[in-house]
Amino acid sequence: MTSRKTLLHLLSSCPLLKSVSLNIDNSALQDSDDDSTVINLFDCLPVIENLSFGFGIIECFAHDGIPQELLIALVHLKYLCIKDICFIHNYGLPILVLLIKSSPNLEKLKLEILDDSWVEISERRDSFRLEDDSDIWLEHLNELEIINMIYRNAELDFVKLILAKSPVLKKLRIFLYNEVAKDEALHVSGILKQSPHASADAEVIVEIIEGSCPSSRSVM
């Protein structure tokens, strides 16, 4: 088992890291006497350019919630991938919005969504309102990819936000959860193509994942 304090020590010892992948299960960072926060985690990555992490690590560091802003902006971050994110989890959309607001030079965002069946009722967030984050402007984002989208209102609202706030977006590619019906996929595509676009060149592609895909996890 790795403690949160140990992980922060390792990251802070390498302040010039440009690429980091943190695929750590939340059960591996369970040290109850450590009060490290989400802010502490991202403070260790001042010059990060490519960042990939699993949502479980956010659960470990968000014991006091998701902050409204980071102490330092991630001005060098160009590629962000969040794995196993769940949009209806209390921390899901808040951490996503926090990071895109803190990354003014982000060029590509990739999200791998996990089925929400594991999320307890007390941990659920029912909605995401576009007006809540009207100050977002993704000046350099040119690609958004979402894998295993489950077709929730919160997911659609987020994608519509990205379309409306990304003036140089070139490609929006969505792979729907493999149990979504084909007519629903066409419906999603229609909704997104008719939504306001800040970029006249944005290509919207909606497909259904073929074959099996990991869609659940054990409740910790």
Buried (B, 14 or more C-beta within 10 A) or exposed (E): EEBBBEBBEEBBEEEEBBEBEBEBBBEEBBBEEBEBBBBBBBBBBBEBBBBBBBBBBBBBBBEEEBBEEBEEBBEBBBBBBBBBBBBBBBBBBBBBBBBBBBBBBBBBBBBBBBBBEBBEEEBEBEEBEEEEBEEBBBEBBBBBBBBBBBBBEBBBBBBBBBBBBBBBBEBBBBBBBEEBEEEBBEBBBEBBBEBEBBBEEBEBEBEBBEEEBEBEBEEE
